[in-house]
Amino acid sequence: MRTTHFIAMMIMAVGVMIAVKFFIQPAVETREAQSAAAASTVQPSSARQTPPRVSVASDISGAPIANAAILRKEADGHFWANANVDGTSVRFMVDTGASTVALTFRDAQRLGLEPDTLDYRWNINTAGGTVKGAFVELADIKIGQVKIENVDAMVLKDGLTQSLLGMSFLGELHSYEFRQKNLILRK
C-alpha cells in the first residue's frame, strides 16, 4: 500500500506542477501586465522620455534579417517604439491588448489629421473608462525595417496620454515574439 500511496502522491504533485505552469502562472502574468499597462497612464512624463531602442534583427552570422526589428523592454516594463507614421515620428507603447492603433489628440495633430474636424462617434473602452474615438486610416507605419501599409487607427479625443501600437498593426505582421527582454517584429 505504501508504494501505491507514494505513486499517487507523485502523480498529484506532477498534476499540480502542470496546473501551475500552464494555467495559474499565465493568468498571474496577464494580470500583472494589465496592472502595469493601467499604471503606465499615470506615470510622470519624465519616466517615458528615454528613446526606445530599436535594433535590426540579425541571424546567427550577424547578417541583418530583412523586414524585422527588435524592441528592447524599457525600465518601466513596457516595449516602446519610435515609429515613422506617414513620414512623422510617433512614440508608441506596444499594447497587444489594444484592438487597434490608438493615437492621442496631440499625435493626430502632429500627423496633420486635423483632429478637431474628425467624427468621434465610436465608444472606445480603455483602462480609464469609455472615451470617444474617430476612425482614421494611416498610409503606413514603419518601425526599423518593418513597414505595414493602410493601418486602421482611432484618434481618441481625450483620456489617452500615450499613443498605443495595437493589433491593427501587430496583427498584420508575419509574427511578433517576446524573447526575454526583446520583442521581435517580423513582416
Contacts in CASP RR format, 6 or more apart in sequence:
PFRMAT RR
TARGET T0000
AUTHOR 0000-0000-0000
METHOD contacts of the structure
MODEL  1
MRTTHFIAMMIMAVGVMIAVKFFIQPAVETREAQSAAAASTVQPSSARQT
PPRVSVASDISGAPIANAAILRKEADGHFWANANVDGTSVRFMVDTGAST
VALTFRDAQRLGLEPDTLDYRWNINTAGGTVKGAFVELADIKIGQVKIEN
VDAMVLKDGLTQSLLGMSFLGELHSYEFRQKNLILRK
34 127 0 8 1.000
36 76 0 8 1.000
36 77 0 8 1.000
36 78 0 8 1.000
37 78 0 8 1.000
37 95 0 8 1.000
37 97 0 8 1.000
37 127 0 8 1.000
38 127 0 8 1.000
38 128 0 8 1.000
40 76 0 8 1.000
40 78 0 8 1.000
40 93 0 8 1.000
40 162 0 8 1.000
41 127 0 8 1.000
41 128 0 8 1.000
41 160 0 8 1.000
41 161 0 8 1.000
41 162 0 8 1.000
43 76 0 8 1.000
47 76 0 8 1.000
48 76 0 8 1.000
48 80 0 8 1.000
48 91 0 8 1.000
48 162 0 8 1.000
50 74 0 8 1.000
50 75 0 8 1.000
51 82 0 8 1.000
52 71 0 8 1.000
52 72 0 8 1.000
52 74 0 8 1.000
52 79 0 8 1.000
52 80 0 8 1.000
52 81 0 8 1.000
52 82 0 8 1.000
52 91 0 8 1.000
53 71 0 8 1.000
53 72 0 8 1.000
54 69 0 8 1.000
54 70 0 8 1.000
54 71 0 8 1.000
54 81 0 8 1.000
54 82 0 8 1.000
54 143 0 8 1.000
54 144 0 8 1.000
55 69 0 8 1.000
55 70 0 8 1.000
55 71 0 8 1.000
55 72 0 8 1.000
56 64 0 8 1.000
56 65 0 8 1.000
56 68 0 8 1.000
56 69 0 8 1.000
56 70 0 8 1.000
56 144 0 8 1.000
56 145 0 8 1.000
57 64 0 8 1.000
57 65 0 8 1.000
57 68 0 8 1.000
57 69 0 8 1.000
57 70 0 8 1.000
57 145 0 8 1.000
57 184 0 8 1.000
57 186 0 8 1.000
58 64 0 8 1.000
58 65 0 8 1.000
59 65 0 8 1.000
64 145 0 8 1.000
65 186 0 8 1.000
66 145 0 8 1.000
67 145 0 8 1.000
67 146 0 8 1.000
67 147 0 8 1.000
67 174 0 8 1.000
67 186 0 8 1.000
67 187 0 8 1.000
68 145 0 8 1.000
68 146 0 8 1.000
68 184 0 8 1.000
68 185 0 8 1.000
68 186 0 8 1.000
68 187 0 8 1.000
69 143 0 8 1.000
69 144 0 8 1.000
69 145 0 8 1.000
69 146 0 8 1.000
69 184 0 8 1.000
69 185 0 8 1.000
70 182 0 8 1.000
70 183 0 8 1.000
70 184 0 8 1.000
70 185 0 8 1.000
71 79 0 8 1.000
71 80 0 8 1.000
71 81 0 8 1.000
71 94 0 8 1.000
71 143 0 8 1.000
71 182 0 8 1.000
71 183 0 8 1.000
71 185 0 8 1.000
72 79 0 8 1.000
72 181 0 8 1.000
72 182 0 8 1.000
72 183 0 8 1.000
73 79 0 8 1.000
73 181 0 8 1.000
73 182 0 8 1.000
73 183 0 8 1.000
74 80 0 8 1.000
78 93 0 8 1.000
78 94 0 8 1.000
79 93 0 8 1.000
79 94 0 8 1.000
79 183 0 8 1.000
80 91 0 8 1.000
80 92 0 8 1.000
80 93 0 8 1.000
80 94 0 8 1.000
81 91 0 8 1.000
81 92 0 8 1.000
81 94 0 8 1.000
81 143 0 8 1.000
81 165 0 8 1.000
82 89 0 8 1.000
82 90 0 8 1.000
82 91 0 8 1.000
82 92 0 8 1.000
82 143 0 8 1.000
83 89 0 8 1.000
83 90 0 8 1.000
83 91 0 8 1.000
83 92 0 8 1.000
83 141 0 8 1.000
83 142 0 8 1.000
83 143 0 8 1.000
83 165 0 8 1.000
84 90 0 8 1.000
84 140 0 8 1.000
84 141 0 8 1.000
84 142 0 8 1.000
84 143 0 8 1.000
85 111 0 8 1.000
85 138 0 8 1.000
85 140 0 8 1.000
85 141 0 8 1.000
85 142 0 8 1.000
86 111 0 8 1.000
86 138 0 8 1.000
86 139 0 8 1.000
86 140 0 8 1.000
88 110 0 8 1.000
88 111 0 8 1.000
90 103 0 8 1.000
90 107 0 8 1.000
90 110 0 8 1.000
90 111 0 8 1.000
90 163 0 8 1.000
91 162 0 8 1.000
91 163 0 8 1.000
92 101 0 8 1.000
92 162 0 8 1.000
92 163 0 8 1.000
92 164 0 8 1.000
92 165 0 8 1.000
93 162 0 8 1.000
93 163 0 8 1.000
93 164 0 8 1.000
93 165 0 8 1.000
94 164 0 8 1.000
94 165 0 8 1.000
94 166 0 8 1.000
94 170 0 8 1.000
94 183 0 8 1.000
95 102 0 8 1.000
95 164 0 8 1.000
95 165 0 8 1.000
95 166 0 8 1.000
96 166 0 8 1.000
96 167 0 8 1.000
96 170 0 8 1.000
97 166 0 8 1.000
97 167 0 8 1.000
98 164 0 8 1.000
98 165 0 8 1.000
98 166 0 8 1.000
98 167 0 8 1.000
99 166 0 8 1.000
99 167 0 8 1.000
99 168 0 8 1.000
100 152 0 8 1.000
100 153 0 8 1.000
100 154 0 8 1.000
100 166 0 8 1.000
100 167 0 8 1.000
100 168 0 8 1.000
101 138 0 8 1.000
101 141 0 8 1.000
101 151 0 8 1.000
101 152 0 8 1.000
101 153 0 8 1.000
101 154 0 8 1.000
101 163 0 8 1.000
101 164 0 8 1.000
101 165 0 8 1.000
101 166 0 8 1.000
101 168 0 8 1.000
101 169 0 8 1.000
102 124 0 8 1.000
102 153 0 8 1.000
102 154 0 8 1.000
102 155 0 8 1.000
102 156 0 8 1.000
102 160 0 8 1.000
102 163 0 8 1.000
102 164 0 8 1.000
102 166 0 8 1.000
103 111 0 8 1.000
103 113 0 8 1.000
103 136 0 8 1.000
103 153 0 8 1.000
103 154 0 8 1.000
103 155 0 8 1.000
103 156 0 8 1.000
103 160 0 8 1.000
103 163 0 8 1.000
104 155 0 8 1.000
104 156 0 8 1.000
104 160 0 8 1.000
104 161 0 8 1.000
104 162 0 8 1.000
104 163 0 8 1.000
105 115 0 8 1.000
105 155 0 8 1.000
105 156 0 8 1.000
105 157 0 8 1.000
105 158 0 8 1.000
105 160 0 8 1.000
107 163 0 8 1.000
108 115 0 8 1.000
108 118 0 8 1.000
108 136 0 8 1.000
108 155 0 8 1.000
109 115 0 8 1.000
111 138 0 8 1.000
113 136 0 8 1.000
113 155 0 8 1.000
115 134 0 8 1.000
115 155 0 8 1.000
115 157 0 8 1.000
118 133 0 8 1.000
118 134 0 8 1.000
118 136 0 8 1.000
118 155 0 8 1.000
119 134 0 8 1.000
119 135 0 8 1.000
120 132 0 8 1.000
120 133 0 8 1.000
120 134 0 8 1.000
120 155 0 8 1.000
120 157 0 8 1.000
121 132 0 8 1.000
121 133 0 8 1.000
121 134 0 8 1.000
122 132 0 8 1.000
122 133 0 8 1.000
122 134 0 8 1.000
122 135 0 8 1.000
122 154 0 8 1.000
123 130 0 8 1.000
123 131 0 8 1.000
123 132 0 8 1.000
123 133 0 8 1.000
124 130 0 8 1.000
124 131 0 8 1.000
124 132 0 8 1.000
124 133 0 8 1.000
124 154 0 8 1.000
124 156 0 8 1.000
126 156 0 8 1.000
126 159 0 8 1.000
126 160 0 8 1.000
128 159 0 8 1.000
131 156 0 8 1.000
131 157 0 8 1.000
131 158 0 8 1.000
131 159 0 8 1.000
131 160 0 8 1.000
132 156 0 8 1.000
132 157 0 8 1.000
132 158 0 8 1.000
133 154 0 8 1.000
133 155 0 8 1.000
133 156 0 8 1.000
133 157 0 8 1.000
134 154 0 8 1.000
134 155 0 8 1.000
134 157 0 8 1.000
135 152 0 8 1.000
135 153 0 8 1.000
135 154 0 8 1.000
136 152 0 8 1.000
136 153 0 8 1.000
136 154 0 8 1.000
136 155 0 8 1.000
137 150 0 8 1.000
137 151 0 8 1.000
137 152 0 8 1.000
137 153 0 8 1.000
138 150 0 8 1.000
138 151 0 8 1.000
138 152 0 8 1.000
138 153 0 8 1.000
139 149 0 8 1.000
139 150 0 8 1.000
140 147 0 8 1.000
140 148 0 8 1.000
140 149 0 8 1.000
140 150 0 8 1.000
140 151 0 8 1.000
141 147 0 8 1.000
141 148 0 8 1.000
141 151 0 8 1.000
141 165 0 8 1.000
141 169 0 8 1.000
142 148 0 8 1.000
143 185 0 8 1.000
145 187 0 8 1.000
146 173 0 8 1.000
146 185 0 8 1.000
146 186 0 8 1.000
146 187 0 8 1.000
147 187 0 8 1.000
148 169 0 8 1.000
148 172 0 8 1.000
148 173 0 8 1.000
148 187 0 8 1.000
151 168 0 8 1.000
151 169 0 8 1.000
151 172 0 8 1.000
152 168 0 8 1.000
153 168 0 8 1.000
170 176 0 8 1.000
170 185 0 8 1.000
173 185 0 8 1.000
173 186 0 8 1.000
173 187 0 8 1.000
174 186 0 8 1.000
174 187 0 8 1.000
175 184 0 8 1.000
175 186 0 8 1.000
176 183 0 8 1.000
176 184 0 8 1.000
176 185 0 8 1.000
176 186 0 8 1.000
177 183 0 8 1.000
177 184 0 8 1.000
177 186 0 8 1.000
178 184 0 8 1.000
END
